[in-house]
Amino acid sequence: MPEHHHHADGPTGSGSVMLNLGGNSGALIIYTGRDLHGREIEISRDGEERRTHSAVRERHVRDGVFHSAVYPDLEAGLYTVWWDDRTPAGAISVAGGSIAEFVWPTSSPPGLG
């Protein structure tokens, strides 16, 4: 996997992310492993070149700790989750008024070795 921009953000607690849900607005959570802590993961809406990113953070919740990137205010539609600058890791549909969940692949997409 190529080098990516990383953040040194500390852990976040329960209730520290506000999600804007309703109408045509949804949210996305990408679950990753600890090894991606601080990495920015990019997504783009189907048919659009513009990408947005979010850093993977350690999240402390009542049932334990997990790592994820959160995209709190997305227009409903199909989104590509990017493995790197050129390679998709997968696609996910975000519906208005709901939270979509994507699990980061445990191995690189076909063709990346």
N, CA, C and O atoms as CSV, one atom per row, in Angstrom:
chain,resi,resn,atom,element,x,y,z
A,1,MET,N,N,0.853,-1.171,0.000
A,1,MET,CA,C,0.000,0.000,0.000
A,1,MET,C,C,0.901,1.237,0.000
A,1,MET,O,O,1.850,1.303,0.782
A,2,PRO,N,N,0.622,2.211,-0.858
A,2,PRO,CA,C,1.456,3.405,-0.915
A,2,PRO,C,C,1.317,4.259,0.333
A,2,PRO,O,O,0.388,4.095,1.123
A,3,GLU,N,N,2.276,5.185,0.492
A,3,GLU,CA,C,2.198,6.093,1.636
A,3,GLU,C,C,1.027,7.041,1.486
A,3,GLU,O,O,0.695,7.472,0.381
A,4,HIS,N,N,0.410,7.359,2.599
A,4,HIS,CA,C,-0.716,8.282,2.627
A,4,HIS,C,C,-0.484,9.301,3.721
A,4,HIS,O,O,0.324,9.095,4.626
A,5,HIS,N,N,-1.200,10.393,3.624
A,5,HIS,CA,C,-1.149,11.423,4.654
A,5,HIS,C,C,-1.740,10.853,5.946
A,5,HIS,O,O,-2.808,10.242,5.924
A,6,HIS,N,N,-1.052,11.051,7.062
A,6,HIS,CA,C,-1.524,10.547,8.348
A,6,HIS,C,C,-1.718,11.697,9.318
A,6,HIS,O,O,-1.054,12.730,9.223
A,7,HIS,N,N,-2.632,11.505,10.246
A,7,HIS,CA,C,-2.889,12.465,11.311
A,7,HIS,C,C,-2.511,11.818,12.639
A,7,HIS,O,O,-2.535,10.594,12.767
A,8,ALA,N,N,-2.170,12.622,13.606
A,8,ALA,CA,C,-1.829,12.120,14.932
A,8,ALA,C,C,-2.951,12.444,15.914
A,8,ALA,O,O,-2.693,12.821,17.057
A,9,ASP,N,N,-4.192,12.296,15.468
A,9,ASP,CA,C,-5.326,12.587,16.330
A,9,ASP,C,C,-5.434,11.562,17.444
A,9,ASP,O,O,-5.158,10.379,17.248
A,10,GLY,N,N,-5.835,12.028,18.603
A,10,GLY,CA,C,-6.058,11.143,19.725
A,10,GLY,C,C,-7.397,10.439,19.596
A,10,GLY,O,O,-8.141,10.673,18.644
A,11,PRO,N,N,-7.702,9.575,20.556
A,11,PRO,CA,C,-8.973,8.847,20.504
A,11,PRO,C,C,-10.171,9.769,20.698
A,11,PRO,O,O,-10.061,10.837,21.300
A,12,THR,N,N,-11.305,9.340,20.180
A,12,THR,CA,C,-12.544,10.081,20.376
A,12,THR,C,C,-13.483,9.248,21.231
A,12,THR,O,O,-13.467,8.018,21.189
A,13,GLY,N,N,-14.282,9.930,21.988
A,13,GLY,CA,C,-15.234,9.247,22.853
A,13,GLY,C,C,-16.608,9.160,22.233
A,13,GLY,O,O,-16.878,9.768,21.197
A,14,SER,N,N,-17.451,8.418,22.860
A,14,SER,CA,C,-18.825,8.264,22.414
A,14,SER,C,C,-19.519,9.621,22.392
A,14,SER,O,O,-19.394,10.404,23.333
A,15,GLY,N,N,-20.258,9.897,21.303
A,15,GLY,CA,C,-21.000,11.149,21.205
A,15,GLY,C,C,-20.190,12.323,20.700
A,15,GLY,O,O,-20.667,13.456,20.756
A,16,SER,N,N,-18.958,12.091,20.198
A,16,SER,CA,C,-18.118,13.208,19.778
A,16,SER,C,C,-18.271,13.555,18.296
A,16,SER,O,O,-17.652,14.513,17.832
A,17,VAL,N,N,-19.077,12.803,17.540
A,17,VAL,CA,C,-19.302,13.083,16.126
A,17,VAL,C,C,-20.782,13.372,15.918
A,17,VAL,O,O,-21.647,12.602,16.336
A,18,MET,N,N,-21.057,14.503,15.262
A,18,MET,CA,C,-22.442,14.856,14.946
A,18,MET,C,C,-22.750,14.427,13.521
A,18,MET,O,O,-22.005,14.756,12.598
A,19,LEU,N,N,-23.847,13.692,13.336
A,19,LEU,CA,C,-24.258,13.248,12.015
A,19,LEU,C,C,-25.486,14.030,11.588
A,19,LEU,O,O,-26.450,14.142,12.344
A,20,ASN,N,N,-25.453,14.572,10.372
A,20,ASN,CA,C,-26.573,15.326,9.835
A,20,ASN,C,C,-27.398,14.387,8.959
A,20,ASN,O,O,-27.081,14.200,7.785
A,21,LEU,N,N,-28.449,13.798,9.517
A,21,LEU,CA,C,-29.270,12.814,8.817
A,21,LEU,C,C,-30.656,13.363,8.557
A,21,LEU,O,O,-31.224,14.069,9.390
A,22,GLY,N,N,-31.193,13.035,7.399
A,22,GLY,CA,C,-32.554,13.438,7.091
A,22,GLY,C,C,-32.671,13.956,5.673
A,22,GLY,O,O,-31.695,14.439,5.099
A,23,GLY,N,N,-33.856,13.857,5.111
A,23,GLY,CA,C,-34.058,14.304,3.743
A,23,GLY,C,C,-33.133,13.563,2.805
A,23,GLY,O,O,-33.181,12.335,2.722
A,24,ASN,N,N,-32.286,14.299,2.093
A,24,ASN,CA,C,-31.350,13.716,1.132
A,24,ASN,C,C,-29.936,13.612,1.719
A,24,ASN,O,O,-28.974,13.418,0.976
A,25,SER,N,N,-29.805,13.737,3.035
A,25,SER,CA,C,-28.510,13.728,3.693
A,25,SER,C,C,-28.327,12.468,4.533
A,25,SER,O,O,-29.172,12.127,5.361
A,26,GLY,N,N,-27.200,11.780,4.301
A,26,GLY,CA,C,-26.876,10.581,5.066
A,26,GLY,C,C,-25.451,10.661,5.575
A,26,GLY,O,O,-24.807,11.707,5.485
A,27,ALA,N,N,-24.965,9.562,6.107
A,27,ALA,CA,C,-23.610,9.506,6.650
A,27,ALA,C,C,-22.988,8.163,6.283
A,27,ALA,O,O,-23.685,7.215,5.921
A,28,LEU,N,N,-21.674,8.106,6.384
A,28,LEU,CA,C,-20.919,6.890,6.096
A,28,LEU,C,C,-19.899,6.662,7.193
A,28,LEU,O,O,-19.221,7.593,7.628
A,29,ILE,N,N,-19.795,5.423,7.638
A,29,ILE,CA,C,-18.741,5.011,8.567
A,29,ILE,C,C,-17.947,3.911,7.878
A,29,ILE,O,O,-18.511,2.914,7.425
A,30,ILE,N,N,-16.628,4.101,7.804
A,30,ILE,CA,C,-15.739,3.070,7.256
A,30,ILE,C,C,-14.975,2.471,8.427
A,30,ILE,O,O,-14.204,3.160,9.095
A,31,TYR,N,N,-15.194,1.184,8.670
A,31,TYR,CA,C,-14.514,0.468,9.750
A,31,TYR,C,C,-13.198,-0.095,9.227
A,31,TYR,O,O,-13.152,-0.712,8.162
A,32,THR,N,N,-12.139,0.124,9.982
A,32,THR,CA,C,-10.804,-0.335,9.587
A,32,THR,C,C,-10.160,-1.071,10.756
A,32,THR,O,O,-10.757,-1.226,11.822
A,33,GLY,N,N,-8.968,-1.506,10.536
A,33,GLY,CA,C,-8.163,-2.056,11.622
A,33,GLY,C,C,-7.320,-0.966,12.254
A,33,GLY,O,O,-7.240,0.149,11.738
A,34,ARG,N,N,-6.708,-1.285,13.350
A,34,ARG,CA,C,-5.840,-0.359,14.091
A,34,ARG,C,C,-4.677,0.132,13.221
A,34,ARG,O,O,-4.195,1.252,13.395
A,35,ASP,N,N,-4.230,-0.714,12.281
A,35,ASP,CA,C,-3.079,-0.383,11.446
A,35,ASP,C,C,-3.304,0.853,10.568
A,35,ASP,O,O,-2.335,1.437,10.082
A,36,LEU,N,N,-4.536,1.257,10.357
A,36,LEU,CA,C,-4.812,2.442,9.542
A,36,LEU,C,C,-5.035,3.706,10.372
A,36,LEU,O,O,-5.401,4.746,9.824
A,37,HIS,N,N,-4.820,3.628,11.682
A,37,HIS,CA,C,-5.010,4.788,12.553
A,37,HIS,C,C,-4.248,5.994,11.997
A,37,HIS,O,O,-3.048,5.909,11.738
A,38,GLY,N,N,-4.953,7.116,11.813
A,38,GLY,CA,C,-4.347,8.345,11.324
A,38,GLY,C,C,-4.366,8.504,9.819
A,38,GLY,O,O,-4.160,9.612,9.324
A,39,ARG,N,N,-4.603,7.448,9.081
A,39,ARG,CA,C,-4.625,7.534,7.613
A,39,ARG,C,C,-5.908,8.213,7.144
A,39,ARG,O,O,-6.980,7.990,7.707
A,40,GLU,N,N,-5.791,9.032,6.122
A,40,GLU,CA,C,-6.958,9.640,5.499
A,40,GLU,C,C,-7.473,8.703,4.411
A,40,GLU,O,O,-6.700,8.219,3.583
A,41,ILE,N,N,-8.774,8.453,4.416
A,41,ILE,CA,C,-9.405,7.651,3.378
A,41,ILE,C,C,-10.301,8.573,2.570
A,41,ILE,O,O,-11.131,9.298,3.118
A,42,GLU,N,N,-10.117,8.530,1.244
A,42,GLU,CA,C,-10.892,9.384,0.348
A,42,GLU,C,C,-12.111,8.642,-0.188
A,42,GLU,O,O,-12.089,7.426,-0.382
A,43,ILE,N,N,-13.179,9.413,-0.421
A,43,ILE,CA,C,-14.376,8.903,-1.081
A,43,ILE,C,C,-14.798,9.916,-2.132
A,43,ILE,O,O,-14.457,11.095,-2.042
A,44,SER,N,N,-15.540,9.452,-3.126
A,44,SER,CA,C,-16.104,10.377,-4.117
A,44,SER,C,C,-17.492,9.881,-4.505
A,44,SER,O,O,-17.751,8.678,-4.558
A,45,ARG,N,N,-18.366,10.825,-4.770
A,45,ARG,CA,C,-19.727,10.502,-5.203
A,45,ARG,C,C,-19.671,10.061,-6.655
A,45,ARG,O,O,-18.915,10.623,-7.447
A,46,ASP,N,N,-20.466,9.061,-7.010
A,46,ASP,CA,C,-20.496,8.525,-8.360
A,46,ASP,C,C,-20.683,9.644,-9.380
A,46,ASP,O,O,-21.594,10.462,-9.253
A,47,GLY,N,N,-19.819,9.674,-10.389
A,47,GLY,CA,C,-19.918,10.676,-11.438
A,47,GLY,C,C,-19.226,11.984,-11.138
A,47,GLY,O,O,-19.229,12.883,-11.979
A,48,GLU,N,N,-18.627,12.120,-9.959
A,48,GLU,CA,C,-17.939,13.356,-9.588
A,48,GLU,C,C,-16.451,13.091,-9.386
A,48,GLU,O,O,-16.072,12.049,-8.852
A,49,GLU,N,N,-15.615,14.021,-9.805
A,49,GLU,CA,C,-14.168,13.887,-9.609
A,49,GLU,C,C,-13.737,14.314,-8.210
A,49,GLU,O,O,-12.781,13.779,-7.648
A,50,ARG,N,N,-14.462,15.289,-7.658
A,50,ARG,CA,C,-14.094,15.830,-6.339
A,50,ARG,C,C,-14.182,14.734,-5.287
A,50,ARG,O,O,-15.151,13.977,-5.232
A,51,ARG,N,N,-13.155,14.667,-4.458
A,51,ARG,CA,C,-13.119,13.692,-3.373
A,51,ARG,C,C,-13.134,14.416,-2.039
A,51,ARG,O,O,-12.744,15.578,-1.930
A,52,THR,N,N,-13.589,13.703,-1.042
A,52,THR,CA,C,-13.510,14.200,0.324
A,52,THR,C,C,-12.794,13.128,1.136
A,52,THR,O,O,-12.784,11.958,0.755
A,53,HIS,N,N,-12.206,13.521,2.236
A,53,HIS,CA,C,-11.474,12.543,3.045
A,53,HIS,C,C,-11.807,12.711,4.521
A,53,HIS,O,O,-12.315,13.739,4.970
A,54,SER,N,N,-11.497,11.660,5.239
A,54,SER,CA,C,-11.642,11.666,6.695
A,54,SER,C,C,-10.533,10.789,7.256
A,54,SER,O,O,-10.163,9.781,6.654
A,55,ALA,N,N,-10.010,11.172,8.399
A,55,ALA,CA,C,-8.945,10.403,9.030
A,55,ALA,C,C,-9.531,9.264,9.868
A,55,ALA,O,O,-10.574,9.409,10.506
A,56,VAL,N,N,-8.835,8.138,9.846
A,56,VAL,CA,C,-9.205,7.010,10.705
A,56,VAL,C,C,-8.809,7.369,12.129
A,56,VAL,O,O,-7.673,7.756,12.400
A,57,ARG,N,N,-9.775,7.232,13.028
A,57,ARG,CA,C,-9.535,7.568,14.430
A,57,ARG,C,C,-9.889,6.384,15.327
A,57,ARG,O,O,-10.706,5.535,14.972
A,58,GLU,N,N,-9.269,6.351,16.468
A,58,GLU,CA,C,-9.614,5.376,17.499
A,58,GLU,C,C,-10.869,5.876,18.193
A,58,GLU,O,O,-10.919,7.019,18.648
A,59,ARG,N,N,-11.878,5.025,18.275
A,59,ARG,CA,C,-13.168,5.411,18.856
A,59,ARG,C,C,-13.448,4.555,20.085
A,59,ARG,O,O,-13.498,3.328,20.011
A,60,HIS,N,N,-13.627,5.227,21.207
A,60,HIS,CA,C,-13.947,4.539,22.464
A,60,HIS,C,C,-15.454,4.578,22.656
A,60,HIS,O,O,-16.053,5.652,22.726
A,61,VAL,N,N,-16.057,3.416,22.741
A,61,VAL,CA,C,-17.500,3.305,22.959
A,61,VAL,C,C,-17.747,2.378,24.136
A,61,VAL,O,O,-16.823,1.758,24.661
A,62,ARG,N,N,-18.984,2.293,24.535
A,62,ARG,CA,C,-19.339,1.496,25.709
A,62,ARG,C,C,-18.832,0.051,25.609
A,62,ARG,O,O,-18.395,-0.531,26.602
A,63,ASP,N,N,-18.897,-0.519,24.399
A,63,ASP,CA,C,-18.532,-1.933,24.233
A,63,ASP,C,C,-17.066,-2.160,23.899
A,63,ASP,O,O,-16.670,-3.302,23.662
A,64,GLY,N,N,-16.247,-1.116,23.873
A,64,GLY,CA,C,-14.834,-1.304,23.583
A,64,GLY,C,C,-14.251,-0.208,22.716
A,64,GLY,O,O,-14.662,0.950,22.791
A,65,VAL,N,N,-13.286,-0.590,21.890
A,65,VAL,CA,C,-12.561,0.345,21.043
A,65,VAL,C,C,-12.584,-0.179,19.612
A,65,VAL,O,O,-12.404,-1.374,19.377
A,66,PHE,N,N,-12.807,0.718,18.663
A,66,PHE,CA,C,-12.684,0.343,17.260
A,66,PHE,C,C,-12.088,1.516,16.503
A,66,PHE,O,O,-11.964,2.611,17.051
A,67,HIS,N,N,-11.720,1.299,15.259
A,67,HIS,CA,C,-11.123,2.331,14.414
A,67,HIS,C,C,-12.024,2.561,13.209
A,67,HIS,O,O,-12.510,1.617,12.587
A,68,SER,N,N,-12.236,3.838,12.893
A,68,SER,CA,C,-13.096,4.145,11.759
A,68,SER,C,C,-12.852,5.561,11.257
A,68,SER,O,O,-12.297,6.411,11.952
A,69,ALA,N,N,-13.294,5.778,10.011
A,69,ALA,CA,C,-13.363,7.112,9.419
A,69,ALA,C,C,-14.844,7.429,9.282
A,69,ALA,O,O,-15.624,6.577,8.857
A,70,VAL,N,N,-15.241,8.651,9.639
A,70,VAL,CA,C,-16.655,9.032,9.625
A,70,VAL,C,C,-16.847,10.205,8.661
A,70,VAL,O,O,-16.091,11.176,8.679
A,71,TYR,N,N,-17.872,10.087,7.826
A,71,TYR,CA,C,-18.260,11.121,6.867
A,71,TYR,C,C,-19.673,11.533,7.254
A,71,TYR,O,O,-20.626,10.839,6.897
A,72,PRO,N,N,-19.839,12.639,7.972
A,72,PRO,CA,C,-21.100,12.949,8.638
A,72,PRO,C,C,-22.207,13.592,7.813
A,72,PRO,O,O,-23.362,13.546,8.235
A,73,ASP,N,N,-21.923,14.178,6.681
A,73,ASP,CA,C,-22.946,14.939,5.974
A,73,ASP,C,C,-22.798,14.717,4.474
A,73,ASP,O,O,-22.211,15.541,3.773
A,74,LEU,N,N,-23.332,13.603,3.984
A,74,LEU,CA,C,-23.192,13.243,2.577
A,74,LEU,C,C,-24.536,13.299,1.868
A,74,LEU,O,O,-25.563,12.895,2.413
A,75,GLU,N,N,-24.508,13.802,0.653
A,75,GLU,CA,C,-25.691,13.751,-0.190
A,75,GLU,C,C,-25.939,12.296,-0.573
A,75,GLU,O,O,-24.996,11.571,-0.889
A,76,ALA,N,N,-27.186,11.868,-0.547
A,76,ALA,CA,C,-27.522,10.493,-0.886
A,76,ALA,C,C,-26.984,10.154,-2.273
A,76,ALA,O,O,-26.998,10.992,-3.175
A,77,GLY,N,N,-26.512,8.921,-2.436
A,77,GLY,CA,C,-26.003,8.469,-3.723
A,77,GLY,C,C,-24.998,7.349,-3.553
A,77,GLY,O,O,-24.741,6.883,-2.443
A,78,LEU,N,N,-24.435,6.925,-4.672
A,78,LEU,CA,C,-23.420,5.877,-4.688
A,78,LEU,C,C,-22.046,6.531,-4.553
A,78,LEU,O,O,-21.754,7.515,-5.233
A,79,TYR,N,N,-21.211,5.987,-3.681
A,79,TYR,CA,C,-19.876,6.523,-3.434
A,79,TYR,C,C,-18.817,5.452,-3.665
A,79,TYR,O,O,-19.019,4.274,-3.368
A,80,THR,N,N,-17.669,5.900,-4.211
A,80,THR,CA,C,-16.490,5.044,-4.321
A,80,THR,C,C,-15.606,5.323,-3.123
A,80,THR,O,O,-15.360,6.478,-2.778
A,81,VAL,N,N,-15.131,4.264,-2.490
A,81,VAL,CA,C,-14.152,4.352,-1.405
A,81,VAL,C,C,-12.812,4.026,-2.061
A,81,VAL,O,O,-12.666,2.976,-2.685
A,82,TRP,N,N,-11.831,4.926,-1.922
A,82,TRP,CA,C,-10.563,4.796,-2.633
A,82,TRP,C,C,-9.482,4.142,-1.783
A,82,TRP,O,O,-9.212,4.582,-0.665
A,83,TRP,N,N,-8.865,3.095,-2.314
A,83,TRP,CA,C,-7.734,2.403,-1.689
A,83,TRP,C,C,-6.499,3.297,-1.733
A,83,TRP,O,O,-5.769,3.436,-0.752
A,84,ASP,N,N,-6.289,3.905,-2.914
A,84,ASP,CA,C,-5.201,4.858,-3.119
A,84,ASP,C,C,-5.671,5.873,-4.156
A,84,ASP,O,O,-6.868,5.955,-4.431
A,85,ASP,N,N,-4.764,6.639,-4.732
A,85,ASP,CA,C,-5.150,7.689,-5.676
A,85,ASP,C,C,-5.886,7.178,-6.910
A,85,ASP,O,O,-6.709,7.894,-7.482
A,86,ARG,N,N,-5.597,5.947,-7.322
A,86,ARG,CA,C,-6.155,5.420,-8.570
A,86,ARG,C,C,-7.036,4.191,-8.417
A,86,ARG,O,O,-7.768,3.848,-9.346
A,87,THR,N,N,-6.987,3.520,-7.273
A,87,THR,CA,C,-7.620,2.215,-7.132
A,87,THR,C,C,-8.791,2.246,-6.153
A,87,THR,O,O,-8.619,2.621,-4.993
A,88,PRO,N,N,-9.982,1.854,-6.614
A,88,PRO,CA,C,-11.117,1.784,-5.684
A,88,PRO,C,C,-10.976,0.590,-4.740
A,88,PRO,O,O,-10.511,-0.480,-5.130
A,89,ALA,N,N,-11.382,0.797,-3.514
A,89,ALA,CA,C,-11.448,-0.299,-2.534
A,89,ALA,C,C,-12.839,-0.919,-2.546
A,89,ALA,O,O,-13.027,-2.048,-2.092
A,90,GLY,N,N,-13.819,-0.174,-3.069
A,90,GLY,CA,C,-15.195,-0.658,-3.127
A,90,GLY,C,C,-16.156,0.490,-3.320
A,90,GLY,O,O,-15.755,1.644,-3.471
A,91,ALA,N,N,-17.433,0.153,-3.312
A,91,ALA,CA,C,-18.487,1.159,-3.480
A,91,ALA,C,C,-19.544,0.936,-2.410
A,91,ALA,O,O,-19.733,-0.176,-1.915
A,92,ILE,N,N,-20.224,2.018,-2.067
A,92,ILE,CA,C,-21.257,1.950,-1.028
A,92,ILE,C,C,-22.353,2.952,-1.369
A,92,ILE,O,O,-22.079,4.057,-1.838
A,93,SER,N,N,-23.581,2.556,-1.129
A,93,SER,CA,C,-24.721,3.442,-1.355
A,93,SER,C,C,-25.095,4.117,-0.039
A,93,SER,O,O,-25.285,3.460,0.985
A,94,VAL,N,N,-25.196,5.437,-0.090
A,94,VAL,CA,C,-25.600,6.222,1.072
A,94,VAL,C,C,-27.022,6.719,0.817
A,94,VAL,O,O,-27.286,7.378,-0.189
A,95,ALA,N,N,-27.918,6.404,1.720
A,95,ALA,CA,C,-29.319,6.830,1.598
A,95,ALA,C,C,-29.582,7.990,2.545
A,95,ALA,O,O,-29.000,8.063,3.627
A,96,GLY,N,N,-30.455,8.887,2.135
A,96,GLY,CA,C,-30.842,9.998,2.991
A,96,GLY,C,C,-31.482,9.488,4.267
A,96,GLY,O,O,-32.268,8.540,4.247
A,97,GLY,N,N,-31.139,10.123,5.376
A,97,GLY,CA,C,-31.717,9.766,6.657
A,97,GLY,C,C,-31.136,8.525,7.313
A,97,GLY,O,O,-31.679,8.045,8.307
A,98,SER,N,N,-30.032,7.993,6.770
A,98,SER,CA,C,-29.470,6.772,7.362
A,98,SER,C,C,-27.940,6.800,7.358
A,98,SER,O,O,-27.311,7.684,6.777
A,99,ILE,N,N,-27.371,5.804,8.024
A,99,ILE,CA,C,-25.921,5.652,8.114
A,99,ILE,C,C,-25.525,4.409,7.335
A,99,ILE,O,O,-25.991,3.308,7.629
A,100,ALA,N,N,-24.659,4.587,6.336
A,100,ALA,CA,C,-24.120,3.457,5.582
A,100,ALA,C,C,-22.830,3.007,6.267
A,100,ALA,O,O,-22.105,3.823,6.836
A,101,GLU,N,N,-22.552,1.710,6.210
A,101,GLU,CA,C,-21.349,1.166,6.834
A,101,GLU,C,C,-20.553,0.368,5.811
A,101,GLU,O,O,-21.106,-0.426,5.050
A,102,PHE,N,N,-19.240,0.597,5.809
A,102,PHE,CA,C,-18.328,-0.055,4.872
A,102,PHE,C,C,-17.180,-0.622,5.684
A,102,PHE,O,O,-16.620,0.070,6.535
A,103,VAL,N,N,-16.821,-1.877,5.430
A,103,VAL,CA,C,-15.691,-2.501,6.112
A,103,VAL,C,C,-14.497,-2.476,5.163
A,103,VAL,O,O,-14.553,-3.025,4.062
A,104,TRP,N,N,-13.416,-1.832,5.602
A,104,TRP,CA,C,-12.202,-1.724,4.803
A,104,TRP,C,C,-11.687,-3.121,4.488
A,104,TRP,O,O,-11.626,-3.968,5.380
A,105,PRO,N,N,-11.306,-3.384,3.210
A,105,PRO,CA,C,-10.801,-4.720,2.850
A,105,PRO,C,C,-9.547,-5.084,3.632
A,105,PRO,O,O,-8.731,-4.220,3.950
A,106,THR,N,N,-9.401,-6.354,3.935
A,106,THR,CA,C,-8.233,-6.814,4.691
A,106,THR,C,C,-7.036,-7.084,3.777
A,106,THR,O,O,-5.921,-7.271,4.265
A,107,SER,N,N,-7.252,-7.106,2.457
A,107,SER,CA,C,-6.152,-7.264,1.518
A,107,SER,C,C,-6.356,-6.292,0.359
A,107,SER,O,O,-7.464,-5.804,0.137
A,108,SER,N,N,-5.292,-6.019,-0.371
A,108,SER,CA,C,-5.357,-5.057,-1.463
A,108,SER,C,C,-6.274,-5.557,-2.580
A,108,SER,O,O,-6.428,-6.764,-2.769
A,109,PRO,N,N,-6.876,-4.633,-3.313
A,109,PRO,CA,C,-7.735,-5.011,-4.425
A,109,PRO,C,C,-6.954,-5.791,-5.480
A,109,PRO,O,O,-5.734,-5.651,-5.566
A,110,PRO,N,N,-7.640,-6.614,-6.290
A,110,PRO,CA,C,-6.967,-7.376,-7.346
A,110,PRO,C,C,-6.131,-6.465,-8.253
A,110,PRO,O,O,-6.555,-5.363,-8.604
A,111,GLY,N,N,-4.956,-6.934,-8.620
A,111,GLY,CA,C,-4.105,-6.172,-9.512
A,111,GLY,C,C,-3.073,-5.312,-8.813
A,111,GLY,O,O,-2.182,-4.764,-9.461
A,112,LEU,N,N,-3.181,-5.184,-7.487
A,112,LEU,CA,C,-2.201,-4.362,-6.747
A,112,LEU,C,C,-1.079,-5.187,-6.138
A,112,LEU,O,O,-0.123,-4.633,-5.595
A,113,GLY,N,N,-1.187,-6.489,-6.223
A,113,GLY,CA,C,-0.121,-7.326,-5.704
A,113,GLY,C,C,-0.360,-7.685,-4.314
A,113,GLY,O,O,0.446,-8.394,-3.712
